Amino acid sequence: MLETILGDILVHDGTGTAGFYSPPFGRGGEAAVFTIEVTYRNGTPILAFAVEHKNAEDTSWSSAGSTTMAATGVKTLQVSALKEELRLKFSFNTGLAGDFVNLLVPAPMWLPF
């Protein structure tokens, strides 16, 4: 999901409880700015986007930061105090089964602090 050209399509399953996760990846800095772009929406879903992180010895993931998108466009999320491993999580806060979004997620901009 981090380096797509045409984007990824996420489809609402009707419950909104299922999450879509990126593969885990190592951090490139102590902080980062993540950008997501929703290029198309079908229906009226609200997409929730979170950056989760953990250290190798941790048994579960925790949220480093999150935001939501209720329209097409670009949104950024700055997170700091990042642990060793990261993953992206997408889920739907509202919407109906079959609603979907097309999104682009470029590589994060790593910050040294």
N, C-alpha and C positions, 0 to 999 in steps of 0.2 A: 504494500500500500504506500510505501514511502516515496516511490519514484515511478509513478504511473504517467502515461501520456494521455490516454483517453478518459481515465478516471475509473472509479469503482462504483458499482451500483449496489446500494444497500436497500433491501426490501423489508418492510414492516411485516412481522409475523402475526400480528393481531393481538399479541399480549403485551408487547413492549418491554418484556423482561429480559429477552435474550440480548446479549451483547455481541458485537463484532470486534475481534481483537486482531491487532497486527502481530507479527512474530516479534519476540523480544529482541532488543538490540542494546548494545553498550552505549553509555553516555559519551558525548564528545566534549563536555564541559560541565562546569558546576551549575550552569543555568542555560536555558534555551528559549527561543521563540518559535512556536509551532504555528503554522498557517494551514488553514483548511479553506477550500473554496467549494461551495455547493453551486454546481453549474445548472442543475435542473431539479425540480421537485414535481412529483406527481401526488396530488392530494394536498393535505395540509399537515404533514408531519413536522414535529419539532425534533431536530436531531441534537442529541447530547454528545459532546466530545470530551474525553478525559485523557490525561497523561497519567499513567500509573507507573510506579517505580518500586524497586526492592534491591536489597543487597543479596549477595550469594547465599548468606546464611539465613536470610529471612524465609519464612514458610508461606507467606502470603503477600499479595500486592497491596499497595496503598495508593491513594490518589495524590498526585503532586499538584493538580489543578484541573479545572474543568470549565466548560462554557457550553452554551446552547446556540443553535441557529434555527430561526423560524422562517427564513427567506433565502433566496439565492443570494450569492455574494461571497465576500471574503471576510474571514475573521481570524484574528491572531490570539494566541494564548501564551503568555510569558510565565515560565515556571522557574523556580530556583531551589537551591539546596537538594539537588537531585542525587539519588542513590545510584548504584552501579549499573543496574539493568532497568530498561524502560520498555513500555509497550503502550500502544494507543488503543483506546476503547471507544466504540461508537454504539449508541443505543437510541431508541426512540422514546421521548417523553410523552408524546401524544400522536395520534394518527389512527388510521384504520388498516386492517389487513390488506396488503397489496399496495399501499402507499410506498413510494420509494424516493430516494435521492441519488443523484450522481455527484460524486465528489472527487476532488483532486487534493492530494496531500504531498506537497514538495518536502524535500529534506529540511530538517530543522536548522535554524541559525543558532549555532552554539556560542555561548558567552562564557568567558573565563571566570566569572564571578557569580 
